[in-house]
Amino acid sequence: MSTERTEHISSRRARQHPLAPPDWLLNGLKPSSAPIPWAAVARASVALAAPLAVGFALDEPEYGALASMGALAGVIGDTADAYRMRVLNIAVPQLFGAVGVTLGTLVYGHGWLAVGALTLIALVSGMISSIGTVASVSGLLLLLNAVVGAGLPLPEPWWTAPVLLVAGGLFVLALTLLGWPLRGRQPERTAVADTYRALATALEAAGGPGARYDERRQQVTHAINHAYDLVLGRRARVHGRSPSLVRMLAQLNVVIPLVEAAPAAHLRGRPLPPEIPAAVRDLAEAIEEGRTGTPVLDLPAAHTPAERAVDAALRHAAKIVYLAEPDLHNVDDRLGRPAALRVRARRGVRDMMFSEASWRYGLRLALCIGLAQALVSVIEVERSYWVALTVTFVLKPDFGSVFSRAVLRAVGTAGGLVIAAAVLAEVPRGWWDVPVIMVLAALIPAFSVKGFAFQTAAITPVILLLSDLLNHQGFDLIRPRLLDSLIGCAITLVAGYLLWPESWHTRIGDRLADTVDDAACYVERAFAALPDQAAHAAARTARLQARRRIYRDLSGVRSEFQRALTEPPPTGARAAAWWPLVVAVERIVDATTAARVRVNHGAAPPEPDEVAEIASRLRELAERVRSRTVPERVEAEPPGGTSSVLAPVRQEVAAARAITRPES
């Protein structure tokens, strides 16, 4: 606690200093603690250097540079874990990139025709980015390559550039898939095992400090979401029942009762015996190693409803984890098996065409690209494609705050230009470019996990060195590229941020209010009266789906708030004011789950009137959130009686309703 208070005082002092940078900028410049993906580092180094070496060997360095540019796009897009998703994440965007560079090449040097063409491509790119992750990367590459094709003199004939770019991207894909025969389903299996490990860590924190347990529980939510995405996504592409996938799905399903029991264990107020998290870690090892047989559990005796819930869930999980051949026709998908790829694509296109947000982002991106291209058409800016490239990289709403990305882009570009200047000034052009690119390419995945400014600093010198092989400007590239980046950032800030109301009137309050409403529905569903056993089974499945959905939504809300915290006032200030309520809603859902688990294991169920009262208070809180831009001071409410199983839920709801405006 004293450390937190010291950090808070230091932060306040920094803000009081007139020359101190704002918190949102400091947060963006602070490197992430994510581990460096060494396999991706080695892959990027080979993927970008090898095509360049082949180009020099054939005395066609321009061809090698184009193939390396395609490899760069593949390296940036290689973010999935499962091999089948990697095929989609790399191959599909490469096809869109080929279309983009072809269209850009056709309008190269055509002045206002190029302005109109790139503006239209930007509209399409922005709209398809709303469909999903693969579509977002595809839209990005479509526009980026179109800008490059319209701004750089590329080799003739017209099909040369798209072929070389796609070849470079497919080379990255080939390197990525080298491990598939040996590790075919290892990513999915590892994701399931990691879910158990995250749960073991949460169970160790149960009964201890609330903040520590909340952090561990969030890690469990992320792990479950990731594992279900991988396993169910794989099943969507497998015809029939795959025994290995069914086994992984069964192992993932049986962890849900353990996850539900964790909040009940936490509310006991004392730590669990160490044998319990140790047993969960042993299950994780068994999943990863594929062990089967008869589980051996040495667990302490269970006495309270919470202890019985943990004990029963752990014993059932062990039985399923060690089961060699699960019933292929008796495994519930919980969230439902995903629709076929063709069906999802059709839905995505339909939603894109009729989505206001999709059109709004497409028009915003088109406006900025149109202004950038019109500006460089009116004013002579040599090799001006960098302005539009900057706009494209910055104006990606699914990548983070537009405002902070514009500032961080300028900072990262300046850092990258320092590296590029040293290389262009000291390293002779020719074969020396190959080892230099090998080293710089390795920095891209290593720096990308640390933050956007670091990623920009790594990508900038690579693009500059490759483009120098096409236009032969050498050191003279440096100053114009910095100026182009500043122009692109300025266009984005004005036309892509300041002119759009949603930049200033964020919807984080509405999104949070919707989640509070969902929490009210979850309370009602968890304790609804059921007429018979069949209805009880159906209600349990519906409750599990509702719980998974609300935790996934809460994860999305948390991510949206964390993004909003990087915005300047008023958006960042509003997000900071409402942030305690995000944590409070998560605790309400946890307390509700714990109460349901206690009822399942012997505790008396709550009265219907009490359930209705709590749901009503939550809906009143949701309306309060919708009607205000910042929390208002509210007197703390008495939490009600302490004998009911819902007493912890009442306490959390009272705490949520009493959240006040932070002191200024």
Secondary structure, 3 states (H helix, E strand, C coil): CHHHHHHHHHHHHHHHCCCCCCHHHHHHHCCCCCCCCHHHHHHHHHHHHHHHHHHHHCCCHHHHHHHHHHHHHHHHHCCCCCHHHHHHHHHHHHHHHHHHHHHHHHCCCCCHHHHHHHHHHHHHHHHHCCCCHHHHHHHHHHHHHHHHHHHCCCCCCCCHHHHHHHHHHHHHHHHHHHHCCCCCCHHHHHHHHHHHHHHHHHHHHCCCCHHHHHHHHHHHHHHHHHHHHHHHHHHCCCCCCCHHHHHHHHHHHCHHHHHHHHHHHHCCCCCCCCHHHHHHHHHHHHHHHCCCCCCCCCCCCCCCHHHHHHHHHHHHHHHHHCCCCCCCCCCCCCCCCCCCHHHHHHHHHHHHHCCHHHHHHHHHHHHHHHHHHHHHHHCCCCCCHHHHHHHHHHCCHHHCCHHHHHHHHHHHHHHHHHHHHHHHHHCCCCCCHHHHHHHHHHHHHHHHCCCHHHHHHHHHHHHHHHHHHHHCCHHHHHHHHHHHHHHHHHHHHHHHHHCCHHHHCCCHHHHHHHHHHHHHHHHHHHCCCCCCHHHHHHHHHHHHHHHHHHHHHHHHHHHHHHHHCCCCCCHHHHHHHHHHHHHHHHHHHHHHHHHHHHHHCCCCCCCHHHHHHHHHHHHHHHHHHHCCCCCCCCCCCCCCCCCCCCHHHHHHHHHHHCCCCCCC
